[in-house]
């Protein structure tokens, strides 16, 4: 089975870069692989490359003005206790 490396690391004496694909030899200790998976050093490689990082999505431009106006109204309607 193939695994993808999640960060730059050294595994079994070999230096591997982030996102590199690793294929263990037959007979590799299954407990060793399980520990790497549990510690989030590697993950099972998928055939599709899925985007891991998502960017913050902003409201459409026409909605941003409406949101700002609502925020101002809410601020004006909130009582401050001192």
C-alpha positions in Angstrom: 0.0 0.0 0.0 1.1 3.6 -0.7 1.2 6.3 1.9 1.6 10.1 1.6 4.1 11.9 3.9 2.4 14.7 5.8 5.5 16.7 6.7 9.3 16.6 6.1 10.6 13.7 8.1 12.9 10.7 8.3 11.3 7.2 8.1 13.4 4.0 8.2 16.6 6.0 7.6 15.3 7.7 4.6 14.6 11.5 4.4 11.2 12.3 2.9 9.7 15.6 1.9 6.1 16.6 2.6 3.6 15.1 0.1 6.1 12.5 -1.1 4.5 9.0 -1.7 6.1 6.1 0.2 5.6 2.5 -0.5 6.7 0.1 2.3 8.4 -3.1 1.4 6.6 -6.4 2.0 7.2 -7.6 5.5 7.4 -4.1 7.0 6.2 -4.2 10.6 2.5 -3.4 10.6 2.8 -1.9 14.1 5.4 0.5 12.8 3.0 1.6 10.0 0.1 1.8 12.5 2.2 4.1 14.7 3.1 6.4 11.8 -0.6 6.6 10.9 -1.7 7.3 14.5 0.9 10.0 14.9 -0.2 11.6 11.7 3.2 11.3 10.0 1.7 9.5 7.0 -1.8 8.8 5.5 -3.0 6.4 3.0 -2.4 7.8 -0.5 -5.6 8.3 -2.6 -5.7 8.1 -6.3 -7.2 11.6 -6.5 -5.4 14.6 -5.1 -7.9 16.4 -2.8 -7.2 20.0 -1.8 -6.3 20.0 1.9 -6.3 23.7 2.6 -9.4 25.8 2.1 -9.3 29.5 1.8 -11.6 31.7 3.8 -14.6 32.6 1.7 -16.0 36.1 1.8 -19.5 37.1 1.1 -20.2 38.4 -2.4 -19.5 42.1 -2.9 -23.1 43.1 -3.0 -23.7 41.3 0.3 -20.8 42.9 2.1 -22.3 46.3 2.3 -25.5 44.8 3.6 -23.6 42.9 6.3 -21.7 46.1 7.3 -25.0 48.0 7.6 -26.5 45.2 9.7 -23.5 45.3 12.0 -23.8 49.1 12.5 -27.5 48.8 13.3 -26.8 46.0 15.8 -24.1 48.0 17.5 -26.4 51.0 17.7 -29.3 48.9 19.1 -27.1 47.2 21.8 -27.2 48.8 25.2 -24.0 49.3 27.1 -24.1 48.9 30.9 -21.4 50.6 32.9 
